[in-house]
Amino acid sequence: MSAPGIDVDPRIDDRRKAIDAIDDQLLELINERLRLVMDVGRIKAEQGRQVLDSSRESRIFDRLLSRNRGPLDEKVLIHLFTQIMAASRQLQRPQRVSFLGPEATFTHIAAMNHFGPSVEYAPQPSIRDVFRDVEKGESHYGLVPVENSIEGAVNHTLDLFFESELKICAERYLQISHDLLSRAGGLKAIRTVYSHPQALAQCRMWLQKYLPDAVLKECNSTARAAQKAAEIEGAAAVASREAAQMYQLAVVASRIEDVARNTTRFLVIGRDAVHRTGRDKTSMMFVTSHVPGALYKVLKPMSDAGLNMVKLESRPTRHENWSYFFFVDVEGHIEDAAVSETLEGMKKLCLYLKHLGSYPKASEG
């Protein structure tokens, strides 16, 4: 309604009334959706099923994006329905999600982007603690970093999959931008810079150019670095803008990463078996015999089946010198005959093979 004493063009007033009517309809439809979700939640509880269904949510987004004719922007559409789905999951059963803390780490930001604001977030001091929290059932899901487009794999995450029985339920990409944060307003007062080792590596040239005499000190997270910068005179942190707001720090310099397009891939870990969507990815790990041509022989069934391998990493097994396990991501789902048959064929050629999960492919944008 218009304010008293202000003349409003009747055309505007008519459209505002129409907008109010649409808002009323939207409110009722959202509540109706949530009532249906509560029914689904009760059925899931009877069957002992998990609340999060990544394949179902992926299909919803695909359908909505294909039907959207604008002017609603795709990113806004995704944001709106992420919030609606988060509220839906909360009504079905309050969820707890573990992440590498403290608050305002990039892992925390990625978790909030994926699950929305309606869940309980549980910061953990290490990636191992994220795994443990989910394994013990304290949290429904955990979110951990697995690779960066510049620095490569997060080896500790890969190693923990060797020990854990948790599955990969989903993936999430987050574009990373680093700021220099400090209580001081300028560069001259900064003597020490704290951050996670990968963040320091990603800003190496900038730090050498503008803070050549500063001592670089590693922390287990960018948010912990921000905490230190808030506590210590003459200290700064390489961290997110969200960390600046949380820890009352000034942004001394923005976007100090050496390479602009810097993206980190995160994995949602839990106990779910996620059904196929038609646009999926399967992750596995295996150990080969230590003989010439062993890796070639193990990967050949994948090539014969026409599967597209999108990632291959190796890590020491730690149980025997010069013995390695390999991580592989392929396009497709374990419910696809080509994928399941290929894994069975590979098992016969491996000392050890483990299916880590099949889940919807996430957009890297």
C-alpha positions in Angstrom: 0.0 0.0 0.0 1.2 3.6 -0.7 2.0 5.9 2.2 -0.7 8.5 3.1 -0.4 11.8 1.3 1.7 10.4 -1.6 0.1 10.1 -5.0 0.8 6.9 -6.8 0.3 6.2 -10.5 -2.8 3.9 -10.7 -0.8 1.6 -12.9 1.8 1.1 -10.2 -0.9 0.6 -7.6 -2.7 -2.0 -9.7 0.6 -4.0 -10.2 1.4 -3.8 -6.5 -2.0 -5.3 -5.7 -1.3 -8.1 -8.2 2.2 -8.6 -6.6 0.6 -8.9 -3.1 -1.9 -11.5 -4.4 1.0 -13.5 -5.9 2.9 -13.3 -2.7 -0.1 -14.7 -0.8 -0.3 -17.5 -3.3 3.5 -18.2 -3.0 3.3 -18.3 0.8 0.4 -20.8 0.7 2.1 -22.9 -1.9 5.4 -23.0 0.0 3.6 -24.1 3.2 1.7 -26.7 1.2 5.0 -28.0 -0.1 6.4 -28.2 3.4 3.3 -30.1 4.6 4.0 -32.6 1.9 7.6 -32.8 2.9 6.6 -33.5 6.4 4.6 -36.5 5.1 7.6 -37.7 3.2 9.7 -37.3 6.4 7.3 -39.5 8.4 7.4 -42.2 5.7 11.3 -42.0 5.6 11.3 -42.3 9.4 9.2 -45.5 9.2 11.6 -47.0 6.7 14.7 -45.8 8.5 15.9 -43.8 5.5 18.2 -40.7 5.5 16.7 -37.3 5.1 19.1 -36.0 2.4 18.5 -37.4 -1.0 21.1 -35.8 -3.3 19.9 -37.5 -6.4 16.3 -36.2 -5.8 17.5 -32.7 -5.2 19.7 -32.8 -8.3 16.7 -33.8 -10.4 14.6 -31.0 -9.0 17.2 -28.4 -9.9 17.7 -29.8 -13.4 13.9 -29.8 -14.0 13.5 -26.2 -12.6 16.4 -24.9 -14.6 15.1 -26.5 -17.8 11.6 -24.9 -17.3 12.9 -21.4 -16.3 12.1 -18.9 -19.0 13.3 -15.8 -17.1 13.7 -13.1 -16.1 14.6 -15.1 -13.0 18.4 -15.5 -13.0 19.6 -19.1 -12.7 21.8 -18.4 -9.7 18.9 -16.7 -7.9 16.6 -19.7 -8.7 19.2 -22.1 -7.2 19.6 -19.9 -4.1 15.8 -19.7 -3.5 15.2 -23.4 -3.9 18.3 -24.3 -1.8 16.7 -22.4 1.1 13.3 -24.1 0.5 15.0 -27.5 0.5 17.0 -26.7 3.6 13.7 -25.8 5.4 12.2 -29.0 4.1 15.1 -31.1 5.5 14.8 -29.3 8.8 11.1 -30.2 9.1 11.8 -33.8 8.3 14.5 -34.1 11.0 16.9 -31.5 12.3 20.2 -32.1 10.7 23.7 -31.6 12.0 26.6 -31.0 9.6 30.3 -31.1 10.6 32.9 -29.0 8.8 36.5 -28.0 9.2 36.3 -25.1 11.6 36.2 -22.6 13.1 33.3 -20.7 11.6 34.0 -18.7 8.4 36.4 -21.2 6.8 35.9 -21.8 3.1 34.6 -25.3 4.1 32.0 -23.6 6.3 30.9 -21.3 3.4 30.7 -24.3 1.1 28.6 -26.2 3.6 26.2 -23.3 4.0 25.9 -23.0 0.3 25.1 -26.7 0.0 22.8 -27.3 3.0 21.4 -23.8 3.6 21.0 -21.9 6.9 18.4 -24.2 8.6 20.8 -26.9 9.8 23.0 -27.1 12.9 26.7 -26.6 11.9 29.4 -28.3 14.0 32.9 -26.9 13.5 35.7 -29.4 13.9 39.4 -28.8 14.6 40.6 -31.1 11.8 39.4 -33.1 8.7 39.9 -36.3 10.7 37.5 -35.0 13.4 34.9 -34.3 10.7 35.1 -38.0 9.6 35.0 -39.2 13.2 32.0 -37.0 14.1 30.0 -38.5 11.2 31.2 -42.0 11.9 30.0 -41.8 15.5 26.6 -40.5 14.4 27.1 -37.2 16.1 26.5 -35.5 12.7 24.4 -36.6 9.8 26.9 -35.4 7.2 30.3 -33.8 7.0 31.9 -31.6 4.4 35.6 -31.8 3.6 37.9 -30.2 1.0 39.4 -32.7 -1.5 41.1 -30.7 -4.2 42.0 -27.3 -5.4 42.2 -26.2 -9.1 45.7 -24.7 -8.4 47.3 -26.6 -5.6 45.9 -30.0 -6.4 44.6 -32.7 -4.0 44.1 -32.3 -0.3 46.1 -35.4 0.6 44.8 -35.8 4.2 41.2 -36.1 2.9 42.3 -38.8 0.5 44.2 -40.8 3.1 41.1 -40.8 5.5 39.0 -42.5 2.9 41.3 -45.5 3.1 40.5 -45.8 6.8 36.8 -44.8 6.8 33.6 -46.6 5.7 31.8 -43.4 5.0 30.5 -42.7 1.5 30.7 -39.7 -0.8 27.1 -38.4 -1.0 27.5 -35.2 -3.0 30.1 -32.8 -4.2 30.3 -29.0 -4.1 32.5 -26.5 -5.9 33.4 -23.1 -4.4 35.3 -20.3 -6.1 38.0 -19.1 -3.7 39.0 -15.5 -3.2 41.5 -14.5 -0.6 41.7 -11.2 1.3 44.4 -9.9 3.6 42.7 -9.1 7.0 44.2 -7.3 10.0 43.4 -5.1 12.9 45.8 -2.6 11.4 44.5 -0.5 8.5 47.6 -0.8 6.3 50.5 -3.0 5.2 53.3 -1.2 7.1 52.2 -2.5 10.6 52.0 -6.1 9.5 54.9 -8.3 10.7 53.3 -11.8 10.6 50.8 -13.4 8.2 48.8 -16.5 9.3 46.8 -18.8 7.1 46.3 -22.4 5.9 49.2 -23.7 3.9 47.2 -23.9 0.7 46.0 -20.3 1.1 49.6 -19.1 1.6 50.7 -21.0 -1.4 47.9 -19.5 -3.5 49.0 -16.0 -2.6 52.7 -16.6 -2.6 53.7 -14.0 -5.3 51.5 -11.3 -3.8 52.9 -11.8 -0.4 56.5 -11.7 -1.7 55.8 -8.5 -3.6 53.9 -6.5 -0.9 55.0 -8.1 2.4 58.5 -9.5 1.6 59.7 -9.2 5.3 56.6 -10.6 6.9 56.9 -14.0 8.6 54.4 -16.6 7.2 52.9 -18.9 9.7 50.7 -21.9 9.0 47.3 -22.6 10.7 45.0 -25.5 10.3 42.3 -23.2 8.7 41.9 -19.7 7.3 39.3 -18.9 10.0 41.8 -19.9 12.8 44.3 -17.5 11.0 41.6 -14.7 11.3 41.2 -15.5 15.0 45.0 -15.0 15.5 45.0 -11.8 13.5 42.3 -10.5 15.8 44.3 -11.4 18.9 47.9 -10.5 18.0 49.3 -7.0 17.4 51.0 -6.7 14.0 49.4 -9.9 12.6 47.3 -10.4 9.5 45.5 -13.3 8.0 44.8 -14.6 4.5 41.2 -15.5 4.7 37.7 -14.9 3.4 35.7 -11.6 3.6 33.2 -13.5 5.7 36.0 -14.1 8.3 36.7 -10.3 8.4 33.1 -9.7 9.4 33.0 -12.4 12.0 36.2 -11.5 13.7 36.0 -7.7 13.3 39.0 -7.3 11.1 39.7 -4.7 8.4 40.2 -5.8 4.8 43.7 -4.5 4.0 43.8 -5.9 0.5 41.2 -7.8 -1.6 41.6 -10.7 -4.0 45.3 -11.3 -3.4 45.3 -14.8 -4.9 48.0 -15.2 -7.7 45.6 -16.9 -10.0 42.1 -15.4 -10.4 40.1 -18.6 -11.3 40.7 -20.6 -8.1 38.1 -23.2 -7.2 38.0 -25.8 -4.5 36.1 -29.0 -4.7 34.4 -30.3 -1.5 32.8 -33.6 -0.7 29.7 -34.3 1.4 30.4 -37.5 3.4 27.8 -39.7 5.1 26.2 -43.1 5.1 23.8 -42.6 2.2 23.6 -44.7 -1.0 22.6 -42.0 -3.5 20.5 -43.2 -6.5 21.4 -42.3 -10.1 20.3 -39.1 -11.7 21.7 -39.7 -15.2 24.4 -37.0 -14.6 26.6 -38.7 -12.0 30.1 -39.3 -10.9 31.6 -42.4 -9.3 34.6 -42.4 -7.0 36.8 -45.4 -6.1 40.2 -46.3 -4.7 42.3 -49.3 -5.4 45.8 -50.8 -4.8 47.7 -52.6 -7.6 50.4 -55.2 -7.5 53.9 -53.6 -7.5 54.8 -55.0 -11.0 55.4 -53.3 -14.4 52.2 -52.5 -16.2 49.9 -53.1 -13.2 48.1 -49.7 -13.4 47.6 -50.0 -17.1 46.0 -53.4 -16.7 43.6 -52.2 -14.0 42.5 -49.1 -16.0 42.0 -51.0 -19.2 38.5 -52.3 -18.4 37.5 -48.7 -17.9 38.8 -47.8 -21.4 37.1 -50.9 -22.9 33.8 -49.9 -21.4 34.1 -46.3 -22.8 34.0 -44.7 -19.3 35.3 -41.2 -19.1 37.9 -40.9 -16.3 37.9 -37.4 -14.9 40.5 -37.8 -12.0 43.4 -40.0 -11.1 45.5 -39.4 -8.0 48.1 -41.6 -6.2 49.0 -41.8 -2.5 51.4 -43.9 -0.5 49.7 -46.7 1.4 51.9 -46.2 4.4 51.8 -50.0 5.0 54.6 -50.9 2.7 57.4 -48.8 1.1 56.8 -47.8 -2.6 53.2 -49.2 -2.5 50.5 -46.8 -3.6 46.7 -46.6 -3.7 45.0 -44.7 -6.5 41.9 -42.5 -6.5 39.8 -42.5 -9.6 36.7 -40.5 -10.5 34.7 -41.6 -13.6 31.5 -40.3 -15.1 28.5 -42.5 -14.5 26.8 -44.3 -11.5 27.3 -47.6 -9.8 23.7 -48.4 -10.8 24.8 -48.1 -14.5 25.6 -51.5 -15.9 28.8 -50.2 -17.6 30.1 -48.9 -14.3 29.2 -51.8 -12.0 30.6 -54.4 -14.5 33.8 -52.4 -14.9 34.4 -52.2 -11.2 33.8 -56.0 -10.9 36.4 -56.5 -13.7 38.9 -54.2 -12.0 38.5 -55.9 -8.7 40.0 -59.1 -10.2 43.1 -57.2 -11.1 43.6 -55.3 -7.8 45.0 -56.2 -4.5 42.2 -54.0 -3.0 39.3 -51.9 -4.5 36.7 -49.8 -2.7 33.7 -48.0 -4.1 33.7 -44.6 -2.3 30.3 -43.4 -3.7 28.2 -42.5 -6.7 26.6 -39.0 -6.6 25.3 -36.2 -8.8 27.9 -34.1 -10.6 28.0 -30.6 -9.3 28.4 -27.5 -11.5 31.9 -26.0 -11.3 30.7 -22.5 -11.9 
